Amino acid sequence: MNALYYARRIFKTRRSYILGRFHTVRWMYACWMRQQDRFRGRSLPPLKGLPASEIICMEPSAAVDALHKTALAQCIMLPPDMVNEIVQFAHHTKYKLADKDIPPFRYADVQNAQLSDGTFVPLARCVDPTQCPAICKVRDDPVIQAIVANYLGYLPPIQDVSLYWSFAGGELNFERRRFLQTIEYHYDVHDYNFCYVHIYLTDTDVKSGAHVLVPGSHKSKPFRWLIGSARQSDEAIENYYGKEKILCLEGPAGTGFIEDTSCFHKALVPVSADRLLLQIRYH
């Protein structure tokens, strides 16, 4: 019975979700994609001689090395004018709530993680963040693109841009999970290969939704976690990796990082202030 159950689950699950969690499969996929690039006459951008970037605050080669070693490159700091432009956009644009058939709303419509009709809003996604020129400038930054491409090993054909508010209030964590807020340790398997840019657009600390991860866990997981659930409890993560290995990323507005989210990570629940985050997925 168990074998039949798991066989049905595998049949119904997309292959990348099953296979993309294995480092060897990701390496093979990168090799295949790189060959496709060569067939089309494209090659990886060089890491030396790149134009100056007002966004990147680390040598590109060092950022790629950090990603390989730890899954994390703390290499982004947006200038204040870009932060202000995105924040102003974020206060006036429209948002939607995952898995809820409600009309789009604005930031000012949410108080204490609730709409005026009482609807719980733990996390809201911007309807179209690419309407903001500063966001497009981050997405298309040639140094970010070079770092990401050299880490992945090919030119990623897809760039998914998201702008999120994570709202403080409503302390029911089971409700946050129901709205797809990732407040438990997990590793991503969105595709056969992928890489993320995350940028805080509000001052962020442990009480306002900081990102937490286990450096190096993109290459180091128990086999049972590779073939089982991608989610694990705080206790399981701390027991396996050690509490001292866990890293909480805090910083002022504009602080950003590139991450291979196949490492274990989570978002802390904001309790003191709302958090605004720009997220770009390259895959």
C-alpha positions as CSV (number, residue, x, y, z in Angstrom):
1,M,0.0,0.0,0.0
2,N,2.8,2.4,0.9
3,A,4.6,1.7,-2.3
4,L,1.5,2.4,-4.4
5,Y,0.9,5.6,-2.5
6,Y,4.4,6.9,-3.1
7,A,4.3,5.8,-6.8
8,R,1.1,7.8,-7.3
9,R,2.7,10.8,-5.6
10,I,5.7,10.6,-7.8
11,F,3.6,10.2,-11.0
12,K,1.6,13.3,-10.1
13,T,4.6,15.5,-9.1
14,R,6.6,17.4,-11.6
15,R,9.9,15.8,-12.4
16,S,12.0,18.8,-11.5
17,Y,10.6,18.8,-7.9
18,I,11.7,15.2,-7.5
19,L,15.1,15.4,-9.3
20,G,16.1,19.0,-8.7
21,R,16.8,18.4,-5.1
22,F,19.9,16.3,-6.0
23,H,23.1,18.2,-6.5
24,T,24.3,15.8,-9.2
25,V,21.1,16.3,-11.2
26,R,21.5,20.1,-10.9
27,W,25.1,19.9,-12.2
28,M,24.0,17.7,-15.1
29,Y,21.2,20.1,-16.0
30,A,23.7,23.0,-15.9
31,C,26.0,21.2,-18.3
32,W,23.1,20.5,-20.7
33,M,21.9,24.2,-20.5
34,R,25.5,25.4,-21.1
35,Q,25.7,23.2,-24.3
36,Q,22.4,24.8,-25.4
37,D,23.9,28.2,-24.9
38,R,27.0,27.3,-27.0
39,F,24.8,25.9,-29.7
40,R,23.0,29.3,-29.9
41,G,26.4,31.1,-29.9
42,R,26.1,32.4,-26.4
43,S,28.7,32.2,-23.6
44,L,29.0,33.0,-19.9
45,P,29.7,36.7,-19.3
46,P,33.3,37.3,-18.0
47,L,33.6,38.1,-14.3
48,K,36.5,40.5,-15.0
49,G,36.1,43.8,-16.9
50,L,32.5,44.3,-16.0
51,P,31.0,47.8,-16.0
52,A,30.8,49.4,-12.6
53,S,27.7,48.6,-10.6
54,E,26.1,50.9,-8.1
55,I,24.3,47.8,-6.6
56,I,27.0,45.2,-6.1
57,C,29.5,45.7,-3.2
58,M,31.7,42.6,-3.7
59,E,34.0,41.4,-6.3
60,P,31.9,39.2,-8.7
61,S,34.4,36.3,-8.6
62,A,34.3,36.4,-4.8
63,A,30.5,36.4,-4.9
64,V,30.4,33.3,-7.1
65,D,32.9,31.5,-4.8
66,A,30.8,32.4,-1.8
67,L,27.7,30.9,-3.5
68,H,29.5,27.7,-4.3
69,K,30.8,27.4,-0.7
70,T,27.9,28.6,1.4
71,A,24.9,29.2,-0.9
72,L,25.1,32.9,0.1
73,A,26.7,36.0,-1.3
74,Q,26.1,39.1,0.8
75,C,27.0,41.4,-2.1
76,I,24.1,43.9,-2.6
77,M,23.5,47.3,-1.3
78,L,21.0,49.5,-3.1
79,P,21.7,53.3,-3.0
80,P,19.1,55.3,-1.1
81,D,17.5,56.8,-4.2
82,M,16.7,53.4,-5.6
83,V,15.4,52.2,-2.3
84,N,13.2,55.3,-2.0
85,E,11.9,54.9,-5.6
86,I,10.8,51.3,-4.9
87,V,9.3,52.1,-1.5
88,Q,7.2,54.9,-3.0
89,F,6.1,52.5,-5.7
90,A,5.3,49.9,-3.1
91,H,3.0,52.2,-1.1
92,H,0.9,53.1,-4.2
93,T,0.8,49.9,-6.3
94,K,-1.8,47.1,-6.0
95,Y,-1.4,43.7,-4.3
96,K,-3.0,40.3,-4.3
97,L,-3.4,37.7,-1.7
98,A,-2.4,34.1,-2.4
99,D,-5.3,31.6,-2.8
100,K,-8.0,34.2,-2.0
101,D,-10.5,35.5,-4.5
102,I,-10.5,39.1,-3.4
103,P,-10.0,42.3,-5.4
104,P,-6.5,43.8,-5.5
105,F,-5.7,46.2,-2.7
106,R,-3.1,48.7,-1.6
107,Y,-0.7,48.8,1.2
108,A,-2.7,51.4,3.1
109,D,-5.7,49.1,3.1
110,V,-4.0,46.7,5.5
111,Q,-3.8,47.4,9.2
112,N,-2.4,44.9,11.7
113,A,-2.3,42.3,9.0
114,Q,-6.0,42.7,8.2
115,L,-8.2,44.2,5.5
116,S,-11.1,46.3,6.6
117,D,-13.5,43.3,6.3
118,G,-11.3,41.3,8.7
119,T,-9.5,39.2,6.0
120,F,-6.1,38.1,7.3
121,V,-3.3,39.3,5.1
122,P,0.1,37.9,6.3
123,L,1.8,38.3,2.9
124,A,0.8,40.3,-0.1
125,R,2.4,40.1,-3.6
126,C,2.6,43.1,-5.9
127,V,0.4,42.6,-9.0
128,D,3.1,43.9,-11.4
129,P,6.5,44.9,-9.9
130,T,8.1,45.5,-13.3
131,Q,6.1,48.7,-13.6
132,C,8.8,50.2,-11.3
133,P,11.9,51.2,-13.3
134,A,14.2,50.8,-10.3
135,I,13.1,47.2,-9.9
136,C,13.8,46.5,-13.6
137,K,17.2,48.1,-13.2
138,V,18.1,45.6,-10.4
139,R,16.8,42.7,-12.4
140,D,18.8,43.7,-15.5
141,D,22.0,44.8,-13.7
142,P,24.9,43.2,-15.7
143,V,27.0,42.4,-12.7
144,I,24.2,40.6,-10.9
145,Q,23.4,38.7,-14.2
146,A,27.1,37.8,-14.5
147,I,27.3,36.5,-11.0
148,V,24.1,34.5,-11.3
149,A,25.1,33.0,-14.7
150,N,28.5,32.0,-13.6
151,Y,27.2,30.4,-10.5
152,L,24.5,28.5,-12.3
153,G,26.8,27.6,-15.2
154,Y,24.5,28.9,-18.0
155,L,22.5,32.0,-19.0
156,P,19.2,31.6,-17.1
157,P,16.3,32.1,-19.6
158,I,13.7,33.0,-17.0
159,Q,13.6,35.8,-14.5
160,D,10.7,35.9,-12.1
161,V,10.3,39.2,-10.2
162,S,8.2,39.5,-7.0
163,L,7.7,42.4,-4.5
164,Y,6.2,41.3,-1.2
165,W,4.9,42.9,1.9
166,S,5.1,40.7,5.0
167,F,2.8,42.2,7.6
168,A,3.2,42.3,11.3
169,G,0.2,41.2,13.4
170,G,-2.1,38.2,13.6
171,E,0.2,35.9,15.5
172,L,-1.5,32.7,14.3
173,N,1.4,30.9,12.6
174,F,-0.8,28.1,11.2
175,E,-2.7,30.8,9.3
176,R,0.5,32.2,7.9
177,R,1.4,28.7,6.6
178,R,-2.0,28.4,5.0
179,F,-1.2,31.6,3.0
180,L,2.1,30.1,1.8
181,Q,4.3,32.2,4.1
182,T,7.5,30.2,4.5
183,I,8.1,30.5,8.2
184,E,9.4,26.9,8.6
185,Y,12.8,25.6,7.5
186,H,12.7,24.3,4.0
187,Y,14.7,24.1,0.8
188,D,13.4,25.1,-2.6
189,V,12.9,22.8,-5.6
190,H,11.3,25.3,-8.0
191,D,13.2,23.9,-11.1
192,Y,16.2,21.8,-12.0
193,N,18.4,24.8,-11.1
194,F,17.8,28.3,-9.8
195,C,19.2,31.2,-7.8
196,Y,17.6,34.1,-6.0
197,V,18.3,37.8,-5.4
198,H,16.7,39.1,-2.1
199,I,16.7,42.8,-1.2
200,Y,15.3,44.3,2.0
201,L,13.5,47.5,1.3
202,T,12.7,48.2,4.9
203,D,15.1,48.0,7.9
204,T,15.0,44.3,8.8
205,D,15.9,42.4,12.0
206,V,14.8,39.4,14.0
207,K,11.6,41.2,14.9
208,S,10.7,42.4,11.5
209,G,10.9,39.3,9.2
210,A,14.6,38.6,8.8
211,H,15.8,35.8,6.5
212,V,17.4,32.8,8.2
213,L,19.5,30.1,6.5
214,V,22.0,27.3,7.1
215,P,25.1,28.1,5.1
216,G,26.5,25.1,3.2
217,S,23.3,23.1,3.5
218,H,22.7,23.3,-0.3
219,K,25.4,20.5,-0.5
220,S,24.9,18.8,2.8
221,K,21.6,17.2,3.6
222,P,20.8,13.7,5.1
223,F,19.6,11.4,2.4
224,R,16.2,10.9,4.1
225,W,15.6,14.7,3.8
226,L,16.4,14.5,0.1
227,I,13.9,11.9,-0.6
228,G,11.3,13.0,1.9
229,S,9.7,16.3,2.8
230,A,11.6,19.5,1.9
231,R,10.4,21.0,5.3
232,Q,12.0,20.4,8.7
233,S,11.4,21.7,12.2
234,D,13.7,24.1,14.0
235,E,14.6,21.2,16.4
236,A,15.6,18.9,13.5
237,I,17.8,21.6,11.8
238,E,19.5,22.6,15.0
239,N,20.2,19.0,16.0
240,Y,21.7,18.1,12.6
241,Y,23.6,21.3,11.7
242,G,24.2,22.8,15.1
243,K,22.5,26.0,16.3
244,E,25.8,27.9,15.9
245,K,25.8,27.3,12.1
246,I,22.5,29.1,11.6
247,L,22.7,32.6,10.2
248,C,20.2,35.4,10.6
249,L,20.5,38.1,8.0
250,E,19.7,41.6,9.3
251,G,20.3,44.9,7.8
252,P,19.0,48.4,6.9
253,A,16.8,49.1,3.9
254,G,18.8,48.3,0.7
255,T,20.7,45.3,2.1
256,G,20.6,42.4,-0.3
257,F,22.1,39.1,-1.1
258,I,22.2,36.3,-3.7
259,E,21.2,32.9,-2.5
260,D,21.0,29.4,-3.7
261,T,17.7,28.5,-2.0
262,S,18.3,24.8,-2.2
263,C,19.9,25.4,1.3
264,F,17.7,25.2,4.3
265,H,16.1,28.6,5.0
266,K,13.0,30.4,6.4
267,A,11.5,33.8,7.1
268,L,11.0,35.0,10.6
269,V,7.5,36.2,11.4
270,P,7.5,40.0,11.6
271,V,6.2,41.2,15.0
272,S,7.4,44.8,15.3
273,A,7.2,46.2,11.7
274,D,6.1,45.2,8.2
275,R,8.8,44.0,5.9
276,L,9.1,44.9,2.2
277,L,11.2,42.5,0.1
278,L,12.2,42.4,-3.5
279,Q,12.8,38.9,-4.8
280,I,14.1,37.9,-8.2
281,R,14.4,34.2,-9.2
282,Y,16.7,33.3,-12.1
283,H,16.3,29.8,-13.5
